Amino acid sequence: MINVPNTLSTVRIALIPVFVYVYYLPYDWSHIAATALFSIAAITDWFDGYLARKLGQQSHLGAILDPLADKLMVVVVLILLVADNPQNNWLLFSTVIIITREIFIATLREWMAEQGEGAKVAVSFAGKIKTAVQMVALGFLIFKHDLMGLPIYLIGIILLVSAALLTMLSMINYIYAAKDTIKNSH
């Protein structure tokens, strides 16, 4: 179904190669431009869900496209950041936790949907907080330059570690919500 929310999700996916290209441009302003592109993607992530609910344009395709666009952008950004900073163990550790959780929860949600229990692992408030912290952290890490005396990169690392901790907490919540279905499966 073609509608505004699905179009926004599709645009977010299409922005990924543009983001990567801009991120690697050999100019001083490339990280500012990449941060702007990432911010646009993060804002449209919120906006497409809001519009889907407000306009009554929720669809099965949108339920797949929206989280897919979000996860693709986050994974690409995390990989680029680790590639640029392979010595930063906090960044690497947080990246492994976040990507592992995303794959695990996507698989759990798919399996739970097949069991007719998808509502038990719907997006939670903890998951929304994790996403917000994660998006701000990634924006700071992409920007990476100090701003008005603030160590933006360091703040980004602290926020990303916080997002990784929230990621583990939300994963535990999802596993707990699915425990009876998992226990009763054959």
C-alpha positions as CSV (number, residue, x, y, z in Angstrom):
1,M,0.0,0.0,0.0
2,I,1.4,3.3,-1.0
3,N,0.8,6.1,1.5
4,V,2.7,8.9,3.2
5,P,4.0,6.8,6.2
6,N,5.3,4.0,3.9
7,T,6.8,6.5,1.5
8,L,8.7,8.1,4.5
9,S,10.0,4.7,5.5
10,T,11.1,4.0,1.9
11,V,12.8,7.4,1.7
12,R,14.7,6.5,4.9
13,I,16.0,3.3,3.3
14,A,16.9,5.2,0.2
15,L,18.9,7.7,2.3
16,I,21.2,5.0,3.6
17,P,23.6,5.0,0.6
18,V,23.5,8.8,0.4
19,F,24.4,8.9,4.1
20,V,27.3,6.6,3.6
21,Y,28.6,8.6,0.6
22,V,28.3,11.9,2.6
23,Y,29.9,10.4,5.7
24,Y,33.0,9.5,3.7
25,L,33.4,12.7,1.7
26,P,36.8,14.2,2.3
27,Y,35.6,17.6,3.5
28,D,35.5,19.2,7.0
29,W,31.7,19.6,6.7
30,S,31.0,16.0,5.8
31,H,30.2,14.9,9.3
32,I,27.9,17.9,9.8
33,A,26.0,16.9,6.6
34,A,26.0,13.3,7.6
35,T,24.6,14.2,11.0
36,A,21.9,16.3,9.3
37,L,20.9,13.3,7.1
38,F,20.8,11.0,10.0
39,S,18.7,13.5,12.0
40,I,16.3,13.7,9.1
41,A,16.0,9.9,9.0
42,A,15.5,9.8,12.8
43,I,12.8,12.4,12.7
44,T,11.0,10.7,9.9
45,D,11.1,7.5,11.9
46,W,9.0,9.2,14.5
47,F,6.9,11.1,12.0
48,D,5.9,8.1,9.8
49,G,4.5,6.2,12.8
50,Y,2.7,9.3,14.0
51,L,1.2,9.9,10.6
52,A,0.2,6.2,10.2
53,R,-1.8,6.4,13.4
54,K,-3.2,10.0,12.8
55,L,-4.2,9.4,9.2
56,G,-5.4,5.8,9.8
57,Q,-2.8,4.6,7.3
58,Q,-1.4,1.7,9.3
59,S,-0.7,-1.3,7.1
60,H,1.1,-4.6,7.2
61,L,3.7,-3.3,4.8
62,G,4.2,-0.3,7.0
63,A,4.6,-2.5,10.1
64,I,7.5,-4.2,8.2
65,L,9.0,-1.2,6.5
66,D,9.2,1.1,9.5
67,P,11.3,-1.0,11.8
68,L,13.3,-2.3,8.8
69,A,14.3,1.2,7.8
70,D,15.2,2.0,11.4
71,K,17.3,-1.1,11.9
72,L,19.1,-0.8,8.6
73,M,20.1,2.8,9.3
74,V,21.2,2.1,12.9
75,V,23.3,-1.0,11.8
76,V,24.9,0.9,9.0
77,V,25.8,3.8,11.2
78,L,27.2,1.5,13.9
79,I,29.3,-0.3,11.4
80,L,30.7,2.9,10.0
81,L,31.5,4.2,13.5
82,V,33.3,1.1,14.5
83,A,35.2,1.0,11.3
84,D,36.4,4.6,12.0
85,N,37.2,3.9,15.6
86,P,38.2,0.3,16.0
87,Q,40.2,1.0,19.1
88,N,37.2,2.2,21.1
89,N,36.1,-0.9,23.0
90,W,33.0,0.9,24.5
91,L,31.8,1.6,21.0
92,L,32.5,-1.9,19.8
93,F,30.9,-3.6,22.8
94,S,27.8,-1.4,22.6
95,T,27.5,-2.1,18.8
96,V,27.7,-5.8,19.3
97,I,25.0,-5.7,22.0
98,I,22.7,-3.4,20.0
99,I,23.0,-5.4,16.7
100,T,22.6,-8.7,18.4
101,R,19.6,-7.6,20.3
102,E,18.0,-6.2,17.1
103,I,18.4,-9.5,15.3
104,F,17.2,-11.5,18.3
105,I,14.1,-9.4,18.9
106,A,13.2,-9.2,15.2
107,T,13.4,-13.0,15.1
108,L,11.5,-13.4,18.3
109,R,8.7,-11.0,17.1
110,E,8.4,-12.9,13.8
111,W,8.2,-16.3,15.7
112,M,5.7,-14.9,18.1
113,A,3.6,-13.6,15.3
114,E,3.6,-17.0,13.7
115,Q,2.4,-18.4,17.0
116,G,-0.5,-15.9,17.0
117,E,1.1,-14.1,20.0
118,G,2.7,-11.1,18.3
119,A,0.9,-8.6,20.6
120,K,2.9,-9.9,23.6
121,V,6.1,-8.6,22.1
122,A,4.8,-5.3,20.6
123,V,7.1,-2.3,21.0
124,S,7.3,-1.3,24.6
125,F,7.9,2.0,26.4
126,A,11.4,0.8,27.3
127,G,12.1,0.1,23.7
128,K,11.0,3.6,22.7
129,I,13.3,5.1,25.3
130,K,16.1,2.9,24.1
131,T,15.5,4.1,20.5
132,A,15.5,7.8,21.5
133,V,18.7,7.5,23.5
134,Q,20.3,5.5,20.7
135,M,19.4,8.0,18.0
136,V,20.8,10.9,20.0
137,A,23.9,9.0,20.8
138,L,24.4,8.1,17.1
139,G,23.9,11.7,16.0
140,F,26.5,12.8,18.5
141,L,29.0,10.1,17.4
142,I,28.5,11.0,13.7
143,F,29.0,14.7,14.4
144,K,32.0,13.8,16.7
145,H,33.4,17.4,17.0
146,D,33.4,19.3,20.2
147,L,30.6,21.9,20.2
148,M,30.7,25.0,22.5
149,G,33.3,23.3,24.7
150,L,31.2,20.1,25.1
151,P,32.9,16.8,24.3
152,I,30.2,15.7,21.8
153,Y,31.9,12.4,21.0
154,L,32.4,11.4,24.6
155,I,28.8,12.3,25.4
156,G,27.8,10.1,22.4
157,I,29.8,7.2,23.8
158,I,28.2,7.6,27.2
159,L,24.7,7.7,25.6
160,L,25.5,4.7,23.4
161,V,26.6,2.6,26.4
162,S,23.4,3.7,28.1
163,A,21.4,2.7,25.0
164,A,23.2,-0.7,25.1
165,L,22.1,-1.2,28.7
166,L,18.6,-0.1,27.9
167,T,18.7,-2.5,24.9
168,M,19.5,-5.4,27.3
169,L,16.8,-4.4,29.6
170,S,14.2,-4.2,26.9
171,M,15.3,-7.5,25.5
172,I,14.8,-9.1,28.9
173,N,11.3,-7.6,29.0
174,Y,10.5,-9.1,25.6
175,I,11.8,-12.5,26.6
176,Y,9.8,-12.3,29.8
177,A,6.7,-11.4,27.8
178,A,7.3,-14.4,25.5
179,K,8.3,-16.9,28.1
180,D,5.0,-18.8,28.3
181,T,4.8,-19.1,24.5
182,I,8.4,-20.3,24.4
183,K,7.9,-22.7,27.2
184,N,4.8,-24.2,25.6
185,S,6.3,-24.5,22.1
186,H,7.2,-27.9,20.7
